[in-house]
């Protein structure tokens, strides 16, 4: 089992080689787990809850979607699994509240889904 979040887990993704599990939670964290041992490898703290996580092709980068709430805009963070650090941060102008995200093929774009049924493609 994977024990470590203190709030609702909203999103999860497993790497293509089944080595890593990433989870996003209402407790304002993204967590990186070793699938085989269940051991927590890294915690990324964010300003708001983590609505979505998606591991990119190659299993090296995770797109992390934070919640638009408490005066904070929704943010897309690019977390590098190898370094354990955020390597990029995008604050896209979203009029709608994003609730989920996913990489497209070859990590070319990120697709977000919103609470009103809208879908957006980000470069």
ZIGI-V186867 format. One record per backbone hydrogen bond with DSSP energy under -0.5 kcal/mol. CO is the residue of the C=O (numbers start at 0). NH is the residue of the N-H. E is the energy in kcal/mol with one decimal. If there is no record, write none. Layout:
co->CO nh->NH e->E
co->CO nh->NH e->E
This chain:
co->0 nh->2 e->-0.6
co->1 nh->3 e->-0.5
co->7 nh->9 e->-0.7
co->7 nh->25 e->-2.9
co->10 nh->23 e->-2.6
co->12 nh->21 e->-2.7
co->14 nh->17 e->-1.9
co->18 nh->34 e->-2.5
co->19 nh->14 e->-2.5
co->20 nh->32 e->-3.2
co->21 nh->12 e->-2.0
co->22 nh->30 e->-2.3
co->23 nh->9 e->-1.9
co->23 nh->10 e->-1.7
co->24 nh->27 e->-1.0
co->24 nh->28 e->-0.5
co->24 nh->49 e->-2.8
co->27 nh->45 e->-2.8
co->28 nh->24 e->-2.0
co->29 nh->43 e->-3.1
co->30 nh->22 e->-2.2
co->31 nh->40 e->-3.3
co->31 nh->41 e->-1.5
co->32 nh->20 e->-1.9
co->32 nh->34 e->-0.7
co->33 nh->37 e->-2.6
co->38 nh->33 e->-2.6
co->41 nh->31 e->-2.8
co->42 nh->44 e->-0.6
co->43 nh->29 e->-2.2
co->48 nh->50 e->-0.8
co->48 nh->66 e->-2.7
co->51 nh->64 e->-2.9
co->53 nh->62 e->-2.9
co->55 nh->58 e->-2.2
co->59 nh->80 e->-2.7
co->59 nh->81 e->-0.6
co->60 nh->55 e->-3.3
co->61 nh->78 e->-2.9
co->62 nh->53 e->-1.8
co->63 nh->65 e->-0.6
co->63 nh->76 e->-2.7
co->64 nh->50 e->-1.8
co->64 nh->51 e->-1.5
co->66 nh->68 e->-1.0
co->68 nh->71 e->-2.5
co->71 nh->68 e->-0.7
co->74 nh->65 e->-2.7
co->74 nh->76 e->-0.6
co->75 nh->89 e->-2.9
co->76 nh->63 e->-2.6
co->76 nh->78 e->-0.7
co->77 nh->79 e->-0.5
co->77 nh->86 e->-3.3
co->77 nh->87 e->-1.0
co->78 nh->61 e->-2.8
co->78 nh->80 e->-0.6
co->79 nh->83 e->-2.3
co->79 nh->84 e->-0.7
co->84 nh->79 e->-2.9
co->84 nh->86 e->-0.5
co->87 nh->77 e->-2.8
co->89 nh->75 e->-3.1
co->89 nh->91 e->-0.6
co->91 nh->93 e->-1.1
co->92 nh->94 e->-0.6
co->95 nh->97 e->-0.6
co->96 nh->114 e->-2.6
co->99 nh->112 e->-2.4
co->101 nh->110 e->-3.1
co->103 nh->106 e->-1.6
co->104 nh->107 e->-1.5
co->108 nh->103 e->-2.4
co->109 nh->121 e->-3.0
co->110 nh->101 e->-1.9
co->111 nh->119 e->-2.3
co->112 nh->98 e->-3.3
co->112 nh->99 e->-1.4
co->113 nh->116 e->-2.1
co->117 nh->113 e->-2.2
co->119 nh->111 e->-2.8
co->121 nh->109 e->-2.1
